[in-house]
Amino acid sequence: MEAFATAFFKKGGVQINFNLVDLKILEEAMNDNGNPIYHDINVKVTGYSSHFVTMDKRFQKEFVERVNYVSL
């Protein structure tokens, strides 16, 4: 991440937002968002932050698909 950020800013980049959340935990939170252990998961979504469990299910799904680099 450090190498990516360094190169990004050297090439004129202005802002980076990293979401460092285990994909499995996000999937668990999607399926059991009533569980209080997931209420503190805060994610950065294109310019704003949101508590993951308060997001609409379709946005949760989209977010998980978008940050799932394992399946690439």
PyMOL Python script that loads the backbone (N, CA, C, O; Angstrom):
from pymol import cmd

cmd.read_pdbstr("""\
ATOM      1  N   MET A   1       0.809  -1.174   0.000  1.00  0.00           N
ATOM      2  CA  MET A   1       0.000   0.000   0.000  1.00  0.00           C
ATOM      3  C   MET A   1       0.865   1.255   0.000  1.00  0.00           C
ATOM      4  O   MET A   1       0.542   2.255  -0.642  1.00  0.00           O
ATOM      5  N   GLU A   2       1.964   1.180   0.731  1.00  0.00           N
ATOM      6  CA  GLU A   2       2.832   2.348   0.780  1.00  0.00           C
ATOM      7  C   GLU A   2       3.391   2.674  -0.602  1.00  0.00           C
ATOM      8  O   GLU A   2       3.423   3.837  -1.004  1.00  0.00           O
ATOM      9  N   ALA A   3       3.831   1.642  -1.331  1.00  0.00           N
ATOM     10  CA  ALA A   3       4.373   1.869  -2.675  1.00  0.00           C
ATOM     11  C   ALA A   3       3.298   2.431  -3.602  1.00  0.00           C
ATOM     12  O   ALA A   3       3.570   3.328  -4.400  1.00  0.00           O
ATOM     13  N   PHE A   4       2.092   1.910  -3.497  1.00  0.00           N
ATOM     14  CA  PHE A   4       0.992   2.413  -4.320  1.00  0.00           C
ATOM     15  C   PHE A   4       0.720   3.874  -4.010  1.00  0.00           C
ATOM     16  O   PHE A   4       0.607   4.696  -4.920  1.00  0.00           O
ATOM     17  N   ALA A   5       0.613   4.203  -2.722  1.00  0.00           N
ATOM     18  CA  ALA A   5       0.313   5.580  -2.324  1.00  0.00           C
ATOM     19  C   ALA A   5       1.426   6.529  -2.757  1.00  0.00           C
ATOM     20  O   ALA A   5       1.148   7.626  -3.242  1.00  0.00           O
ATOM     21  N   THR A   6       2.667   6.124  -2.589  1.00  0.00           N
ATOM     22  CA  THR A   6       3.799   6.969  -2.984  1.00  0.00           C
ATOM     23  C   THR A   6       3.763   7.247  -4.481  1.00  0.00           C
ATOM     24  O   THR A   6       3.904   8.393  -4.909  1.00  0.00           O
ATOM     25  N   ALA A   7       3.574   6.202  -5.268  1.00  0.00           N
ATOM     26  CA  ALA A   7       3.517   6.384  -6.727  1.00  0.00           C
ATOM     27  C   ALA A   7       2.313   7.235  -7.128  1.00  0.00           C
ATOM     28  O   ALA A   7       2.418   8.082  -8.015  1.00  0.00           O
ATOM     29  N   PHE A   8       1.187   7.015  -6.487  1.00  0.00           N
ATOM     30  CA  PHE A   8      -0.030   7.764  -6.793  1.00  0.00           C
ATOM     31  C   PHE A   8       0.179   9.259  -6.583  1.00  0.00           C
ATOM     32  O   PHE A   8      -0.178  10.067  -7.441  1.00  0.00           O
ATOM     33  N   PHE A   9       0.757   9.625  -5.442  1.00  0.00           N
ATOM     34  CA  PHE A   9       0.963  11.041  -5.155  1.00  0.00           C
ATOM     35  C   PHE A   9       2.080  11.650  -6.006  1.00  0.00           C
ATOM     36  O   PHE A   9       2.008  12.825  -6.366  1.00  0.00           O
ATOM     37  N   LYS A  10       3.102  10.871  -6.330  1.00  0.00           N
ATOM     38  CA  LYS A  10       4.154  11.371  -7.214  1.00  0.00           C
ATOM     39  C   LYS A  10       3.613  11.685  -8.609  1.00  0.00           C
ATOM     40  O   LYS A  10       4.134  12.559  -9.302  1.00  0.00           O
ATOM     41  N   LYS A  11       2.578  10.975  -9.010  1.00  0.00           N
ATOM     42  CA  LYS A  11       1.967  11.200 -10.326  1.00  0.00           C
ATOM     43  C   LYS A  11       0.848  12.235 -10.275  1.00  0.00           C
ATOM     44  O   LYS A  11       0.105  12.398 -11.242  1.00  0.00           O
ATOM     45  N   GLY A  12       0.729  12.936  -9.143  1.00  0.00           N
ATOM     46  CA  GLY A  12      -0.236  14.020  -9.058  1.00  0.00           C
ATOM     47  C   GLY A  12      -1.542  13.684  -8.366  1.00  0.00           C
ATOM     48  O   GLY A  12      -2.454  14.510  -8.333  1.00  0.00           O
ATOM     49  N   GLY A  13      -1.646  12.500  -7.821  1.00  0.00           N
ATOM     50  CA  GLY A  13      -2.864  12.126  -7.100  1.00  0.00           C
ATOM     51  C   GLY A  13      -3.104  13.050  -5.914  1.00  0.00           C
ATOM     52  O   GLY A  13      -2.160  13.582  -5.330  1.00  0.00           O
ATOM     53  N   VAL A  14      -4.355  13.235  -5.568  1.00  0.00           N
ATOM     54  CA  VAL A  14      -4.713  14.183  -4.517  1.00  0.00           C
ATOM     55  C   VAL A  14      -5.240  13.499  -3.261  1.00  0.00           C
ATOM     56  O   VAL A  14      -4.929  13.926  -2.149  1.00  0.00           O
ATOM     57  N   GLN A  15      -6.033  12.446  -3.425  1.00  0.00           N
ATOM     58  CA  GLN A  15      -6.664  11.830  -2.261  1.00  0.00           C
ATOM     59  C   GLN A  15      -6.843  10.334  -2.493  1.00  0.00           C
ATOM     60  O   GLN A  15      -7.188   9.903  -3.593  1.00  0.00           O
ATOM     61  N   ILE A  16      -6.604   9.547  -1.444  1.00  0.00           N
ATOM     62  CA  ILE A  16      -6.837   8.101  -1.476  1.00  0.00           C
ATOM     63  C   ILE A  16      -7.654   7.749  -0.239  1.00  0.00           C
ATOM     64  O   ILE A  16      -7.411   8.270   0.850  1.00  0.00           O
ATOM     65  N   ASN A  17      -8.617   6.868  -0.419  1.00  0.00           N
ATOM     66  CA  ASN A  17      -9.392   6.351   0.704  1.00  0.00           C
ATOM     67  C   ASN A  17      -9.261   4.837   0.710  1.00  0.00           C
ATOM     68  O   ASN A  17      -9.702   4.166  -0.222  1.00  0.00           O
ATOM     69  N   PHE A  18      -8.657   4.303   1.759  1.00  0.00           N
ATOM     70  CA  PHE A  18      -8.491   2.865   1.876  1.00  0.00           C
ATOM     71  C   PHE A  18      -9.558   2.312   2.816  1.00  0.00           C
ATOM     72  O   PHE A  18      -9.803   2.874   3.883  1.00  0.00           O
ATOM     73  N   ASN A  19     -10.184   1.222   2.420  1.00  0.00           N
ATOM     74  CA  ASN A  19     -11.076   0.468   3.290  1.00  0.00           C
ATOM     75  C   ASN A  19     -10.333  -0.804   3.668  1.00  0.00           C
ATOM     76  O   ASN A  19     -10.041  -1.641   2.814  1.00  0.00           O
ATOM     77  N   LEU A  20     -10.032  -0.942   4.943  1.00  0.00           N
ATOM     78  CA  LEU A  20      -9.289  -2.105   5.416  1.00  0.00           C
ATOM     79  C   LEU A  20     -10.208  -2.947   6.287  1.00  0.00           C
ATOM     80  O   LEU A  20     -10.150  -2.903   7.516  1.00  0.00           O
ATOM     81  N   VAL A  21     -11.046  -3.705   5.622  1.00  0.00           N
ATOM     82  CA  VAL A  21     -12.014  -4.546   6.307  1.00  0.00           C
ATOM     83  C   VAL A  21     -11.967  -5.915   5.658  1.00  0.00           C
ATOM     84  O   VAL A  21     -11.944  -6.026   4.432  1.00  0.00           O
ATOM     85  N   ASP A  22     -11.952  -6.944   6.465  1.00  0.00           N
ATOM     86  CA  ASP A  22     -11.937  -8.309   5.971  1.00  0.00           C
ATOM     87  C   ASP A  22     -13.228  -8.588   5.195  1.00  0.00           C
ATOM     88  O   ASP A  22     -14.325  -8.330   5.692  1.00  0.00           O
ATOM     89  N   LEU A  23     -13.091  -9.111   3.984  1.00  0.00           N
ATOM     90  CA  LEU A  23     -14.242  -9.385   3.133  1.00  0.00           C
ATOM     91  C   LEU A  23     -15.220 -10.341   3.806  1.00  0.00           C
ATOM     92  O   LEU A  23     -16.434 -10.177   3.687  1.00  0.00           O
ATOM     93  N   LYS A  24     -14.697 -11.331   4.507  1.00  0.00           N
ATOM     94  CA  LYS A  24     -15.561 -12.300   5.197  1.00  0.00           C
ATOM     95  C   LYS A  24     -16.410 -11.607   6.267  1.00  0.00           C
ATOM     96  O   LYS A  24     -17.578 -11.950   6.452  1.00  0.00           O
ATOM     97  N   ILE A  25     -15.828 -10.642   6.963  1.00  0.00           N
ATOM     98  CA  ILE A  25     -16.573  -9.909   7.994  1.00  0.00           C
ATOM     99  C   ILE A  25     -17.683  -9.083   7.357  1.00  0.00           C
ATOM    100  O   ILE A  25     -18.787  -9.009   7.895  1.00  0.00           O
ATOM    101  N   LEU A  26     -17.398  -8.459   6.210  1.00  0.00           N
ATOM    102  CA  LEU A  26     -18.448  -7.703   5.518  1.00  0.00           C
ATOM    103  C   LEU A  26     -19.588  -8.619   5.095  1.00  0.00           C
ATOM    104  O   LEU A  26     -20.759  -8.265   5.232  1.00  0.00           O
ATOM    105  N   GLU A  27     -19.249  -9.787   4.585  1.00  0.00           N
ATOM    106  CA  GLU A  27     -20.289 -10.732   4.175  1.00  0.00           C
ATOM    107  C   GLU A  27     -21.104 -11.199   5.369  1.00  0.00           C
ATOM    108  O   GLU A  27     -22.321 -11.352   5.265  1.00  0.00           O
ATOM    109  N   GLU A  28     -20.450 -11.427   6.501  1.00  0.00           N
ATOM    110  CA  GLU A  28     -21.174 -11.806   7.715  1.00  0.00           C
ATOM    111  C   GLU A  28     -22.089 -10.677   8.164  1.00  0.00           C
ATOM    112  O   GLU A  28     -23.222 -10.918   8.580  1.00  0.00           O
ATOM    113  N   ALA A  29     -21.601  -9.450   8.081  1.00  0.00           N
ATOM    114  CA  ALA A  29     -22.407  -8.291   8.483  1.00  0.00           C
ATOM    115  C   ALA A  29     -23.620  -8.125   7.574  1.00  0.00           C
ATOM    116  O   ALA A  29     -24.684  -7.712   8.035  1.00  0.00           O
ATOM    117  N   MET A  30     -23.471  -8.439   6.295  1.00  0.00           N
ATOM    118  CA  MET A  30     -24.600  -8.363   5.361  1.00  0.00           C
ATOM    119  C   MET A  30     -25.705  -9.329   5.767  1.00  0.00           C
ATOM    120  O   MET A  30     -26.891  -9.012   5.663  1.00  0.00           O
ATOM    121  N   ASN A  31     -25.307 -10.504   6.227  1.00  0.00           N
ATOM    122  CA  ASN A  31     -26.275 -11.548   6.554  1.00  0.00           C
ATOM    123  C   ASN A  31     -26.816 -11.450   7.977  1.00  0.00           C
ATOM    124  O   ASN A  31     -27.846 -12.051   8.285  1.00  0.00           O
ATOM    125  N   ASP A  32     -26.147 -10.713   8.840  1.00  0.00           N
ATOM    126  CA  ASP A  32     -26.565 -10.609  10.239  1.00  0.00           C
ATOM    127  C   ASP A  32     -26.341  -9.194  10.739  1.00  0.00           C
ATOM    128  O   ASP A  32     -25.658  -8.993  11.743  1.00  0.00           O
ATOM    129  N   ASN A  33     -26.918  -8.193  10.040  1.00  0.00           N
ATOM    130  CA  ASN A  33     -26.634  -6.811  10.406  1.00  0.00           C
ATOM    131  C   ASN A  33     -27.321  -6.379  11.692  1.00  0.00           C
ATOM    132  O   ASN A  33     -27.123  -5.248  12.137  1.00  0.00           O
ATOM    133  N   GLY A  34     -28.122  -7.247  12.300  1.00  0.00           N
ATOM    134  CA  GLY A  34     -28.696  -6.943  13.603  1.00  0.00           C
ATOM    135  C   GLY A  34     -27.741  -7.229  14.751  1.00  0.00           C
ATOM    136  O   GLY A  34     -27.983  -6.813  15.884  1.00  0.00           O
ATOM    137  N   ASN A  35     -26.668  -7.932  14.462  1.00  0.00           N
ATOM    138  CA  ASN A  35     -25.687  -8.274  15.489  1.00  0.00           C
ATOM    139  C   ASN A  35     -24.852  -7.041  15.825  1.00  0.00           C
ATOM    140  O   ASN A  35     -24.216  -6.464  14.942  1.00  0.00           O
ATOM    141  N   PRO A  36     -24.849  -6.631  17.101  1.00  0.00           N
ATOM    142  CA  PRO A  36     -24.131  -5.399  17.477  1.00  0.00           C
ATOM    143  C   PRO A  36     -22.628  -5.425  17.210  1.00  0.00           C
ATOM    144  O   PRO A  36     -22.005  -4.364  17.161  1.00  0.00           O
ATOM    145  N   ILE A  37     -22.028  -6.600  17.036  1.00  0.00           N
ATOM    146  CA  ILE A  37     -20.575  -6.612  16.779  1.00  0.00           C
ATOM    147  C   ILE A  37     -20.236  -5.996  15.432  1.00  0.00           C
ATOM    148  O   ILE A  37     -19.083  -5.632  15.197  1.00  0.00           O
ATOM    149  N   TYR A  38     -21.224  -5.870  14.532  1.00  0.00           N
ATOM    150  CA  TYR A  38     -20.978  -5.303  13.206  1.00  0.00           C
ATOM    151  C   TYR A  38     -21.340  -3.820  13.112  1.00  0.00           C
ATOM    152  O   TYR A  38     -21.106  -3.205  12.072  1.00  0.00           O
ATOM    153  N   HIS A  39     -21.890  -3.245  14.143  1.00  0.00           N
ATOM    154  CA  HIS A  39     -22.392  -1.865  14.066  1.00  0.00           C
ATOM    155  C   HIS A  39     -21.296  -0.810  13.947  1.00  0.00           C
ATOM    156  O   HIS A  39     -21.575   0.316  13.533  1.00  0.00           O
ATOM    157  N   ASP A  40     -20.071  -1.144  14.295  1.00  0.00           N
ATOM    158  CA  ASP A  40     -18.979  -0.171  14.221  1.00  0.00           C
ATOM    159  C   ASP A  40     -18.207  -0.219  12.904  1.00  0.00           C
ATOM    160  O   ASP A  40     -17.231   0.515  12.741  1.00  0.00           O
ATOM    161  N   ILE A  41     -18.621  -1.062  11.965  1.00  0.00           N
ATOM    162  CA  ILE A  41     -17.920  -1.123  10.684  1.00  0.00           C
ATOM    163  C   ILE A  41     -18.298   0.111   9.876  1.00  0.00           C
ATOM    164  O   ILE A  41     -19.455   0.303   9.501  1.00  0.00           O
ATOM    165  N   ASN A  42     -17.301   0.931   9.621  1.00  0.00           N
ATOM    166  CA  ASN A  42     -17.493   2.170   8.882  1.00  0.00           C
ATOM    167  C   ASN A  42     -16.687   2.070   7.593  1.00  0.00           C
ATOM    168  O   ASN A  42     -15.495   1.765   7.625  1.00  0.00           O
ATOM    169  N   VAL A  43     -17.337   2.326   6.454  1.00  0.00           N
ATOM    170  CA  VAL A  43     -16.659   2.203   5.169  1.00  0.00           C
ATOM    171  C   VAL A  43     -16.714   3.525   4.426  1.00  0.00           C
ATOM    172  O   VAL A  43     -17.643   4.312   4.605  1.00  0.00           O
ATOM    173  N   LYS A  44     -15.724   3.762   3.600  1.00  0.00           N
ATOM    174  CA  LYS A  44     -15.653   4.963   2.770  1.00  0.00           C
ATOM    175  C   LYS A  44     -16.258   4.629   1.420  1.00  0.00           C
ATOM    176  O   LYS A  44     -15.821   3.695   0.748  1.00  0.00           O
ATOM    177  N   VAL A  45     -17.262   5.392   1.027  1.00  0.00           N
ATOM    178  CA  VAL A  45     -17.976   5.146  -0.224  1.00  0.00           C
ATOM    179  C   VAL A  45     -17.933   6.412  -1.058  1.00  0.00           C
ATOM    180  O   VAL A  45     -18.701   7.344  -0.816  1.00  0.00           O
ATOM    181  N   THR A  46     -17.047   6.453  -2.031  1.00  0.00           N
ATOM    182  CA  THR A  46     -16.915   7.580  -2.963  1.00  0.00           C
ATOM    183  C   THR A  46     -17.271   8.937  -2.381  1.00  0.00           C
ATOM    184  O   THR A  46     -18.230   9.573  -2.818  1.00  0.00           O
ATOM    185  N   GLY A  47     -16.516   9.374  -1.413  1.00  0.00           N
ATOM    186  CA  GLY A  47     -16.671  10.732  -0.909  1.00  0.00           C
ATOM    187  C   GLY A  47     -17.401  10.858   0.409  1.00  0.00           C
ATOM    188  O   GLY A  47     -17.436  11.948   0.981  1.00  0.00           O
ATOM    189  N   TYR A  48     -17.976   9.800   0.905  1.00  0.00           N
ATOM    190  CA  TYR A  48     -18.631   9.875   2.211  1.00  0.00           C
ATOM    191  C   TYR A  48     -18.384   8.583   2.971  1.00  0.00           C
ATOM    192  O   TYR A  48     -18.029   7.561   2.382  1.00  0.00           O
ATOM    193  N   SER A  49     -18.573   8.638   4.271  1.00  0.00           N
ATOM    194  CA  SER A  49     -18.446   7.450   5.106  1.00  0.00           C
ATOM    195  C   SER A  49     -19.826   6.986   5.534  1.00  0.00           C
ATOM    196  O   SER A  49     -20.748   7.789   5.681  1.00  0.00           O
ATOM    197  N   SER A  50     -19.956   5.684   5.732  1.00  0.00           N
ATOM    198  CA  SER A  50     -21.234   5.125   6.148  1.00  0.00           C
ATOM    199  C   SER A  50     -20.994   3.929   7.050  1.00  0.00           C
ATOM    200  O   SER A  50     -20.031   3.183   6.874  1.00  0.00           O
ATOM    201  N   HIS A  51     -21.880   3.756   8.019  1.00  0.00           N
ATOM    202  CA  HIS A  51     -21.866   2.509   8.775  1.00  0.00           C
ATOM    203  C   HIS A  51     -22.400   1.435   7.834  1.00  0.00           C
ATOM    204  O   HIS A  51     -23.495   1.563   7.286  1.00  0.00           O
ATOM    205  N   PHE A  52     -21.622   0.388   7.654  1.00  0.00           N
ATOM    206  CA  PHE A  52     -21.944  -0.632   6.667  1.00  0.00           C
ATOM    207  C   PHE A  52     -23.336  -1.225   6.881  1.00  0.00           C
ATOM    208  O   PHE A  52     -24.081  -1.411   5.919  1.00  0.00           O
ATOM    209  N   VAL A  53     -23.696  -1.524   8.135  1.00  0.00           N
ATOM    210  CA  VAL A  53     -24.967  -2.200   8.388  1.00  0.00           C
ATOM    211  C   VAL A  53     -26.178  -1.302   8.160  1.00  0.00           C
ATOM    212  O   VAL A  53     -27.299  -1.802   8.068  1.00  0.00           O
ATOM    213  N   THR A  54     -25.977   0.020   8.068  1.00  0.00           N
ATOM    214  CA  THR A  54     -27.116   0.903   7.807  1.00  0.00           C
ATOM    215  C   THR A  54     -27.344   1.125   6.318  1.00  0.00           C
ATOM    216  O   THR A  54     -28.355   1.704   5.922  1.00  0.00           O
ATOM    217  N   MET A  55     -26.415   0.669   5.499  1.00  0.00           N
ATOM    218  CA  MET A  55     -26.564   0.808   4.047  1.00  0.00           C
ATOM    219  C   MET A  55     -27.639  -0.148   3.550  1.00  0.00           C
ATOM    220  O   MET A  55     -27.812  -1.235   4.102  1.00  0.00           O
ATOM    221  N   ASP A  56     -28.358   0.251   2.515  1.00  0.00           N
ATOM    222  CA  ASP A  56     -29.332  -0.615   1.868  1.00  0.00           C
ATOM    223  C   ASP A  56     -28.634  -1.892   1.404  1.00  0.00           C
ATOM    224  O   ASP A  56     -27.472  -1.847   1.000  1.00  0.00           O
ATOM    225  N   LYS A  57     -29.325  -3.024   1.457  1.00  0.00           N
ATOM    226  CA  LYS A  57     -28.727  -4.318   1.097  1.00  0.00           C
ATOM    227  C   LYS A  57     -28.087  -4.302  -0.297  1.00  0.00           C
ATOM    228  O   LYS A  57     -27.024  -4.890  -0.496  1.00  0.00           O
ATOM    229  N   ARG A  58     -28.725  -3.639  -1.253  1.00  0.00           N
ATOM    230  CA  ARG A  58     -28.145  -3.637  -2.613  1.00  0.00           C
ATOM    231  C   ARG A  58     -26.844  -2.843  -2.650  1.00  0.00           C
ATOM    232  O   ARG A  58     -25.952  -3.171  -3.432  1.00  0.00           O
ATOM    233  N   PHE A  59     -26.713  -1.797  -1.812  1.00  0.00           N
ATOM    234  CA  PHE A  59     -25.463  -1.040  -1.746  1.00  0.00           C
ATOM    235  C   PHE A  59     -24.390  -1.828  -1.002  1.00  0.00           C
ATOM    236  O   PHE A  59     -23.210  -1.758  -1.348  1.00  0.00           O
ATOM    237  N   GLN A  60     -24.803  -2.581   0.025  1.00  0.00           N
ATOM    238  CA  GLN A  60     -23.852  -3.458   0.706  1.00  0.00           C
ATOM    239  C   GLN A  60     -23.280  -4.462  -0.285  1.00  0.00           C
ATOM    240  O   GLN A  60     -22.068  -4.669  -0.340  1.00  0.00           O
ATOM    241  N   LYS A  61     -24.163  -5.086  -1.070  1.00  0.00           N
ATOM    242  CA  LYS A  61     -23.738  -6.082  -2.056  1.00  0.00           C
ATOM    243  C   LYS A  61     -22.800  -5.460  -3.084  1.00  0.00           C
ATOM    244  O   LYS A  61     -21.765  -6.035  -3.421  1.00  0.00           O
ATOM    245  N   GLU A  62     -23.167  -4.287  -3.577  1.00  0.00           N
ATOM    246  CA  GLU A  62     -22.317  -3.598  -4.562  1.00  0.00           C
ATOM    247  C   GLU A  62     -20.957  -3.266  -3.968  1.00  0.00           C
ATOM    248  O   GLU A  62     -19.933  -3.447  -4.626  1.00  0.00           O
ATOM    249  N   PHE A  63     -20.937  -2.780  -2.725  1.00  0.00           N
ATOM    250  CA  PHE A  63     -19.680  -2.435  -2.071  1.00  0.00           C
ATOM    251  C   PHE A  63     -18.790  -3.667  -1.946  1.00  0.00           C
ATOM    252  O   PHE A  63     -17.601  -3.606  -2.259  1.00  0.00           O
ATOM    253  N   VAL A  64     -19.357  -4.790  -1.489  1.00  0.00           N
ATOM    254  CA  VAL A  64     -18.577  -6.012  -1.322  1.00  0.00           C
ATOM    255  C   VAL A  64     -18.043  -6.485  -2.667  1.00  0.00           C
ATOM    256  O   VAL A  64     -16.891  -6.911  -2.755  1.00  0.00           O
ATOM    257  N   GLU A  65     -18.854  -6.420  -3.709  1.00  0.00           N
ATOM    258  CA  GLU A  65     -18.392  -6.836  -5.032  1.00  0.00           C
ATOM    259  C   GLU A  65     -17.287  -5.932  -5.544  1.00  0.00           C
ATOM    260  O   GLU A  65     -16.353  -6.390  -6.202  1.00  0.00           O
ATOM    261  N   ARG A  66     -17.396  -4.642  -5.239  1.00  0.00           N
ATOM    262  CA  ARG A  66     -16.420  -3.676  -5.727  1.00  0.00           C
ATOM    263  C   ARG A  66     -15.066  -3.815  -5.032  1.00  0.00           C
ATOM    264  O   ARG A  66     -14.029  -3.571  -5.650  1.00  0.00           O
ATOM    265  N   VAL A  67     -15.063  -4.204  -3.760  1.00  0.00           N
ATOM    266  CA  VAL A  67     -13.797  -4.306  -3.038  1.00  0.00           C
ATOM    267  C   VAL A  67     -13.273  -5.731  -2.967  1.00  0.00           C
ATOM    268  O   VAL A  67     -12.285  -5.995  -2.281  1.00  0.00           O
ATOM    269  N   ASN A  68     -13.923  -6.651  -3.669  1.00  0.00           N
ATOM    270  CA  ASN A  68     -13.515  -8.043  -3.647  1.00  0.00           C
ATOM    271  C   ASN A  68     -12.445  -8.296  -4.703  1.00  0.00           C
ATOM    272  O   ASN A  68     -12.746  -8.771  -5.798  1.00  0.00           O
ATOM    273  N   TYR A  69     -11.217  -7.982  -4.377  1.00  0.00           N
ATOM    274  CA  TYR A  69     -10.108  -8.165  -5.319  1.00  0.00           C
ATOM    275  C   TYR A  69      -9.607  -9.605  -5.325  1.00  0.00           C
ATOM    276  O   TYR A  69      -8.803  -9.977  -6.180  1.00  0.00           O
ATOM    277  N   VAL A  70     -10.070 -10.410  -4.388  1.00  0.00           N
ATOM    278  CA  VAL A  70      -9.646 -11.808  -4.310  1.00  0.00           C
ATOM    279  C   VAL A  70     -10.136 -12.578  -5.515  1.00  0.00           C
ATOM    280  O   VAL A  70      -9.434 -13.461  -6.008  1.00  0.00           O
ATOM    281  N   SER A  71     -11.331 -12.262  -6.005  1.00  0.00           N
ATOM    282  CA  SER A  71     -11.915 -13.034  -7.094  1.00  0.00           C
ATOM    283  C   SER A  71     -11.426 -12.596  -8.474  1.00  0.00           C
ATOM    284  O   SER A  71     -11.833 -13.176  -9.481  1.00  0.00           O
ATOM    285  N   LEU A  72     -10.569 -11.591  -8.536  1.00  0.00           N
ATOM    286  CA  LEU A  72     -10.064 -11.125  -9.843  1.00  0.00           C
ATOM    287  C   LEU A  72      -9.017 -12.054 -10.399  1.00  0.00           C
ATOM    288  O   LEU A  72      -8.491 -11.811 -11.485  1.00  0.00           O
TER     289      LEU A  72
END
""", "prot")
cmd.dss("prot")
cmd.show_as("cartoon", "prot")
cmd.util.cbc("prot")
cmd.orient("prot")
